Amino acid sequence: MTISLDQIRAIARQYHPASVEFARDIVAIPSLPGHESDVAAAIINEMTQLSFDEVWTDQAGNVIGKINGAEGPAIILNGHMDHVDAGLLESWPYPPFDAHIIDGELWGRGTVDMKGPVACMIYAASFYKQMGLTPPGDIYVTIAVMEEIGGLGSQYLASQLNAQAAICGEPSNNTLRRGHRGRVELNVEFEGQSAHASVPHLGINPHYGAAAFLQALPTIPLASDAVLGSSTVAPTLYQTDQISPNVIPGTVHLTLDWRNVPTESPEAIVAKANQVLQTCLKDSAAAANVQASIAVTRKEFVTYTGMVHDFPSIFPSFLLPQDHPMLQAAQRALIEALGRDDGVSVWRFATDGGHLMAAGIPTVGFGPGDDALAHTNRERISLLQMEEALTGYLALTQALFQSA
């Protein structure tokens, strides 16, 4: 049964205050990656109170709430419960975990990225239960762990759940998204020979190899996409195997953050970066004896449930075709529900939507909040956008049921 727009808007107004209070509750619970147990418990309790048919925690620690539907397609509403570090607390205008509401905005770490959207998705899905209606198919609200450090939670979710469509609820100012560039993290290792800094001729200084490569880095040819733009690569972290300033290190580790378009695979990225790496070492007299290698970073993570998983640092890129029936249905639904046509855009950052798409689940993006405020000490979310998002999520869910 389809819920009318008047019904959707009325129930959104009714439950908006409760969704805001829930958002405040979970913003007040710090939940860095690997430490999400307390916020997971709060989410489980809220889903239970809202009469979700099933609520459980999987092996990775993801929280899944299910609304049982008829025999139609299953839909996922996906968000994450972790957040980045708050940084210096005194740099915030308002304490990042106090969840203050100032001038119609909820302030704090995770308000935009993405506990505000999470609260809205949970409440929007629950509207079927509040109205005594059965959705056309099952609805899974999945709140994942460890999105901020690679998306372990949603990778695991995508391998466990069978769904025909998904909404990634990352902030988009309540406009529709259809993809983003991916992220591939590379580790470049430069091997030299350690020596006392007073006798540099007895060592092989790996810094010269790193310097030669960093100078050559802008010459690497980058792929481009008509919608997503060009790939980019940025050196971010630089580490040595030494902490003493009077020792030439033996090893240097350089981290590269590569944002790739769909036509540029991780294997192709490593190949083109390695070609430039080896060429610049060969051409540099100072770095001639430095050995170097490059590879996609692999990390071992332990979730708060104790699950141990090793995986490459890759967020897949994705781009849902403009003429995809699901995307077109979603756009029509939002125009009607929100009373405006904002068009369809893409995110500038990577999301768990890439993991869902890589698992074969067509995914659109929609969420309240200004994504430019994410990861900053000015992070806050508009309460008006949260109310609008309740309407938007339910309208999108109905559209995906009809088009999936």
C-alpha positions as CSV (number, residue, x, y, z in Angstrom):
1,M,0.0,0.0,0.0
2,T,1.3,3.4,-1.0
3,I,1.3,6.2,1.7
4,S,0.1,9.5,0.4
5,L,2.2,12.6,0.5
6,D,-0.2,14.2,3.0
7,Q,0.2,11.2,5.2
8,I,3.9,11.3,4.9
9,R,4.2,15.0,5.8
10,A,1.8,14.7,8.7
11,I,3.7,11.8,10.3
12,A,7.0,13.5,9.6
13,R,5.8,16.6,11.5
14,Q,4.5,14.4,14.3
15,Y,7.7,12.4,14.8
16,H,10.3,15.1,14.0
17,P,10.8,16.2,17.7
18,A,11.4,12.6,18.7
19,S,13.9,12.0,15.9
20,V,15.8,15.1,16.9
21,E,16.0,14.0,20.5
22,F,17.3,10.6,19.5
23,A,19.9,12.3,17.3
24,R,21.0,14.4,20.3
25,D,21.2,11.2,22.4
26,I,23.5,9.4,20.0
27,V,25.6,12.5,19.3
28,A,26.3,12.7,23.0
29,I,27.9,9.2,22.8
30,P,31.4,9.3,21.4
31,S,31.9,6.4,18.9
32,L,35.2,6.4,17.3
33,P,35.9,3.4,14.9
34,G,36.2,0.3,16.9
35,H,34.5,1.8,19.9
36,E,30.9,1.9,18.8
37,S,29.4,-0.5,21.4
38,D,27.6,2.2,23.5
39,V,26.0,4.0,20.5
40,A,25.1,0.6,19.0
41,A,23.2,-0.2,22.2
42,A,21.3,3.1,22.0
43,I,20.4,2.4,18.4
44,I,19.1,-1.1,19.2
45,N,17.0,0.3,22.0
46,E,15.5,3.0,19.8
47,M,14.7,0.5,17.0
48,T,13.0,-1.8,19.6
49,Q,11.0,1.0,21.0
50,L,9.8,2.0,17.5
51,S,8.5,-1.6,17.0
52,F,10.9,-2.8,14.3
53,D,10.0,-6.4,13.6
54,E,13.6,-7.6,14.1
55,V,16.6,-5.9,15.5
56,W,20.0,-7.5,15.8
57,T,23.8,-7.0,15.8
58,D,25.9,-9.0,13.3
59,Q,29.3,-10.4,13.8
60,A,31.0,-7.2,12.8
61,G,28.9,-5.1,15.2
62,N,26.6,-3.5,12.7
63,V,23.1,-2.9,13.9
64,I,20.3,-4.1,11.6
65,G,16.7,-3.2,12.0
66,K,14.1,-4.9,9.8
67,I,10.6,-4.0,8.9
68,N,8.9,-7.1,7.5
69,G,7.2,-6.5,4.1
70,A,5.3,-8.3,1.5
71,E,6.9,-10.3,-1.3
72,G,8.4,-7.3,-3.1
73,P,12.0,-6.3,-3.4
74,A,14.1,-5.7,-0.3
75,I,15.5,-2.2,0.3
76,I,18.4,-1.1,2.5
77,L,18.7,2.3,4.2
78,N,22.4,2.5,5.1
79,G,24.3,4.7,7.5
80,H,27.2,4.4,9.9
81,M,27.6,5.0,13.6
82,D,31.3,5.9,13.9
83,H,32.8,9.4,13.5
84,V,36.2,11.0,13.1
85,D,38.1,12.4,16.0
86,A,36.8,15.7,17.5
87,G,40.3,17.2,17.7
88,L,41.0,20.0,20.2
89,L,37.8,20.4,22.2
90,E,38.5,24.0,22.9
91,S,38.5,24.8,19.2
92,W,34.7,24.1,19.0
93,P,32.2,26.9,19.4
94,Y,30.1,24.4,21.5
95,P,31.4,21.2,23.1
96,P,31.3,18.5,20.4
97,F,29.5,15.9,22.5
98,D,27.0,18.2,24.3
99,A,24.6,18.2,21.4
100,H,23.5,21.8,21.8
101,I,20.7,23.2,19.6
102,I,21.6,26.7,18.6
103,D,19.5,28.8,16.2
104,G,17.7,25.8,14.8
105,E,20.8,23.7,14.3
106,L,22.1,20.6,16.2
107,W,25.8,21.0,16.9
108,G,28.4,18.4,17.6
109,R,30.7,15.7,16.2
110,G,28.8,13.3,14.0
111,T,25.7,15.5,13.6
112,V,26.2,15.6,9.9
113,D,28.4,12.6,9.4
114,M,26.2,11.0,10.2
115,K,24.1,10.6,13.3
116,G,21.5,13.1,12.2
117,P,20.8,11.2,8.9
118,V,20.9,7.9,10.9
119,A,18.1,9.2,13.2
120,C,16.0,10.3,10.2
121,M,16.4,6.9,8.4
122,I,15.4,4.9,11.5
123,Y,12.4,7.1,12.1
124,A,11.3,7.2,8.5
125,A,11.4,3.4,8.2
126,S,9.4,3.1,11.4
127,F,6.5,5.1,9.9
128,Y,5.1,1.9,8.3
129,K,4.8,0.4,11.8
130,Q,3.3,3.6,13.3
131,M,0.7,3.7,10.6
132,G,-0.1,0.0,10.8
133,L,1.0,-0.6,7.2
134,T,3.0,-3.4,5.5
135,P,5.6,-2.2,3.0
136,P,5.8,-3.8,-0.4
137,G,9.0,-5.6,0.6
138,D,11.4,-5.9,3.5
139,I,13.2,-2.8,4.7
140,Y,16.6,-3.1,6.3
141,V,18.0,-0.1,8.2
142,T,21.7,-0.9,8.5
143,I,23.9,1.2,10.8
144,A,27.5,0.1,10.1
145,V,30.7,0.3,12.0
146,M,34.1,1.6,10.9
147,E,33.0,3.5,7.8
148,E,35.5,6.3,8.6
149,I,38.5,3.9,8.3
150,G,37.6,2.0,5.2
151,G,34.0,0.7,5.4
152,L,34.6,-2.7,7.0
153,G,31.0,-2.8,8.4
154,S,29.2,-2.2,5.1
155,Q,31.5,-4.5,3.3
156,Y,30.4,-7.2,5.7
157,L,26.8,-6.2,5.4
158,A,26.8,-6.4,1.6
159,S,28.1,-10.0,1.8
160,Q,25.3,-11.0,4.2
161,L,22.1,-9.2,3.0
162,N,20.2,-9.8,-0.2
163,A,18.6,-6.6,-1.3
164,Q,17.5,-5.1,-4.7
165,A,18.0,-1.4,-3.9
166,A,19.7,0.9,-1.3
167,I,19.7,4.4,-0.1
168,C,23.0,5.7,1.3
169,G,22.1,8.3,3.8
170,E,25.3,10.4,3.8
171,P,24.7,14.2,3.9
172,S,23.7,15.8,0.7
173,N,21.6,18.8,1.7
174,N,18.6,16.7,0.9
175,T,19.5,16.4,-2.8
176,L,19.9,13.3,-4.8
177,R,23.3,11.7,-5.4
178,R,24.2,9.0,-7.9
179,G,27.9,8.3,-7.1
180,H,31.3,9.4,-6.2
181,R,35.0,8.9,-6.9
182,G,36.6,6.0,-5.0
183,R,39.5,6.1,-2.6
184,V,42.6,3.9,-2.9
185,E,45.3,4.3,-0.2
186,L,48.8,3.6,-1.3
187,N,51.9,2.9,0.8
188,V,55.2,3.8,-0.9
189,E,58.2,2.3,0.9
190,F,61.7,3.6,0.3
191,E,64.6,1.4,1.6
192,G,68.0,2.8,2.2
193,Q,70.7,2.1,4.7
194,S,70.8,3.6,8.1
195,A,73.9,5.5,9.3
196,H,75.1,8.0,11.8
197,A,74.2,11.5,10.5
198,S,77.8,12.6,10.9
199,V,79.0,10.2,8.2
200,P,76.2,10.3,5.6
201,H,78.5,8.7,3.0
202,L,78.3,5.4,4.9
203,G,74.5,5.3,4.5
204,I,71.9,5.4,1.8
205,N,69.5,8.1,2.6
206,P,65.9,7.1,1.6
207,H,64.7,10.7,1.9
208,Y,66.3,11.4,-1.5
209,G,64.2,8.7,-3.0
210,A,61.0,10.0,-1.4
211,A,62.0,13.6,-2.6
212,A,62.5,12.5,-6.2
213,F,59.2,10.7,-6.2
214,L,57.3,13.6,-4.7
215,Q,58.7,15.9,-7.3
216,A,57.6,13.5,-10.0
217,L,54.2,12.8,-8.5
218,P,52.4,15.6,-10.4
219,T,53.5,14.1,-13.7
220,I,51.4,10.9,-13.2
221,P,48.7,10.7,-15.9
222,L,45.3,10.8,-14.2
223,A,42.0,9.4,-15.5
224,S,39.0,11.5,-15.9
225,D,35.2,11.1,-16.0
226,A,32.7,13.5,-17.6
227,V,30.6,13.5,-14.4
228,L,33.0,12.8,-11.6
229,G,35.8,14.9,-12.9
230,S,39.5,13.9,-12.7
231,S,41.1,11.5,-10.4
232,T,43.4,13.1,-7.9
233,V,46.4,12.0,-5.8
234,A,47.7,13.6,-2.7
235,P,50.7,12.7,-0.4
236,T,49.4,12.7,3.1
237,L,51.5,10.9,5.7
238,Y,55.3,10.6,6.0
239,Q,57.0,8.3,8.4
240,T,60.5,7.0,9.0
241,D,61.8,4.1,11.1
242,Q,63.7,6.6,13.3
243,I,62.8,9.1,16.1
244,S,66.4,10.3,16.6
245,P,67.3,13.4,14.7
246,N,71.0,12.4,14.4
247,V,70.4,9.2,12.6
248,I,69.8,8.6,8.8
249,P,66.8,6.4,8.7
250,G,66.8,3.1,6.9
251,T,63.2,3.2,5.7
252,V,60.7,5.9,4.8
253,H,56.9,5.2,4.4
254,L,54.9,7.7,2.3
255,T,51.1,7.5,2.2
256,L,49.2,8.5,-0.9
257,D,45.5,9.3,-1.0
258,W,44.3,8.5,-4.5
259,R,40.7,9.4,-5.5
260,N,39.8,7.4,-8.6
261,V,37.1,7.4,-11.2
262,P,35.3,4.1,-12.1
263,T,37.5,3.5,-15.1
264,E,40.7,3.5,-13.0
265,S,41.2,0.3,-11.1
266,P,43.4,-0.1,-8.1
267,E,45.7,-2.4,-10.2
268,A,46.0,0.3,-12.9
269,I,46.8,2.9,-10.2
270,V,49.6,0.9,-8.7
271,A,51.0,0.1,-12.1
272,K,51.2,3.8,-13.3
273,A,52.5,5.0,-10.0
274,N,55.2,2.3,-9.9
275,Q,56.3,3.2,-13.4
276,V,56.9,6.8,-12.4
277,L,58.5,5.7,-9.1
278,Q,61.1,3.5,-10.8
279,T,61.8,6.0,-13.5
280,C,62.5,8.9,-11.1
281,L,64.7,6.8,-8.9
282,K,66.7,5.7,-11.9
283,D,67.1,9.3,-13.1
284,S,68.1,10.8,-9.7
285,A,71.8,10.5,-8.8
286,A,71.0,11.1,-5.1
287,A,68.5,8.3,-5.1
288,A,70.2,5.9,-7.4
289,N,70.8,3.3,-4.6
290,V,67.4,3.6,-2.9
291,Q,65.1,0.7,-3.4
292,A,61.3,1.4,-3.5
293,S,58.0,-0.4,-3.8
294,I,54.4,0.7,-3.9
295,A,51.3,-1.2,-2.9
296,V,47.7,-0.7,-1.8
297,T,47.7,-0.4,2.0
298,R,46.3,-3.4,3.9
299,K,45.2,-3.1,7.5
300,E,44.0,-5.4,10.1
301,F,41.0,-4.1,12.1
302,V,39.3,-5.4,15.2
303,T,35.7,-4.4,15.7
304,Y,34.1,-3.7,19.1
305,T,32.6,-7.2,18.9
306,G,36.1,-8.8,18.5
307,M,35.8,-9.6,14.8
308,V,39.3,-9.4,13.2
309,H,39.4,-8.6,9.5
310,D,42.3,-7.7,7.2
311,F,41.4,-5.9,4.0
312,P,42.8,-3.4,1.5
313,S,42.2,0.3,2.0
314,I,39.8,0.7,-1.0
315,F,36.5,2.5,-1.2
316,P,35.1,1.6,-4.6
317,S,34.0,4.4,-6.9
318,F,30.5,4.2,-8.5
319,L,28.2,6.1,-10.8
320,L,24.6,5.0,-11.3
321,P,23.7,5.8,-14.9
322,Q,21.5,8.9,-15.4
323,D,18.9,6.8,-17.2
324,H,18.7,4.1,-14.6
325,P,15.0,3.5,-13.8
326,M,15.6,3.6,-10.1
327,L,17.4,6.9,-10.3
328,Q,14.7,8.4,-12.4
329,A,12.0,7.2,-10.1
330,A,13.9,8.6,-7.1
331,Q,14.2,12.0,-8.7
332,R,10.5,12.1,-9.6
333,A,9.6,11.1,-6.0
334,L,11.8,13.8,-4.4
335,I,10.5,16.5,-6.8
336,E,6.9,15.7,-5.8
337,A,7.7,15.2,-2.1
338,L,9.9,18.2,-1.5
339,G,8.3,20.5,-4.1
340,R,11.5,21.4,-5.9
341,D,13.8,20.0,-8.6
342,D,17.4,20.0,-7.3
343,G,18.6,17.8,-10.1
344,V,21.1,14.9,-9.5
345,S,24.6,15.3,-8.4
346,V,27.6,13.4,-7.0
347,W,29.5,13.4,-3.7
348,R,33.1,14.7,-3.6
349,F,34.0,12.1,-1.0
350,A,33.7,8.3,-0.8
351,T,30.9,6.5,1.0
352,D,29.7,3.0,1.9
353,G,27.5,3.3,-1.2
354,G,30.5,2.2,-3.2
355,H,30.6,-1.1,-1.2
356,L,26.9,-1.6,-1.8
357,M,27.2,-1.0,-5.5
358,A,30.2,-3.3,-5.7
359,A,28.0,-6.0,-4.2
360,G,25.5,-5.5,-7.1
361,I,23.0,-3.4,-5.1
362,P,21.9,-0.3,-7.1
363,T,22.3,2.7,-4.7
364,V,21.2,6.3,-4.6
365,G,22.3,8.9,-2.1
366,F,20.2,11.3,0.0
367,G,20.7,12.8,3.4
368,P,20.2,15.9,5.5
369,G,23.1,18.1,6.4
370,D,25.8,20.2,4.6
371,D,28.6,17.8,3.7
372,A,31.1,20.7,3.7
373,L,30.7,20.8,7.5
374,A,31.7,17.1,8.0
375,H,35.0,16.5,9.7
376,T,35.2,20.1,10.9
377,N,34.8,21.8,14.3
378,R,31.8,23.6,12.9
379,E,29.8,20.5,12.3
380,R,26.1,21.0,12.8
381,I,22.8,20.0,11.1
382,S,19.7,21.9,10.4
383,L,16.6,20.7,12.2
384,L,14.4,21.8,9.3
385,Q,16.5,19.7,7.0
386,M,16.0,16.7,9.3
387,E,12.2,17.1,9.2
388,E,12.4,17.4,5.4
389,A,14.6,14.3,5.3
390,L,11.9,12.2,7.1
391,T,9.6,13.0,4.2
392,G,12.3,12.4,1.6
393,Y,13.5,9.0,2.9
394,L,9.9,7.6,3.0
395,A,9.1,9.0,-0.5
396,L,12.4,7.5,-1.8
397,T,11.7,4.2,-0.2
398,Q,8.3,4.0,-1.9
399,A,9.8,4.9,-5.2
400,L,12.5,2.3,-5.0
401,F,9.9,-0.4,-4.1
402,Q,8.1,0.5,-7.4
403,S,11.2,0.6,-9.6
404,A,13.5,-2.1,-8.2
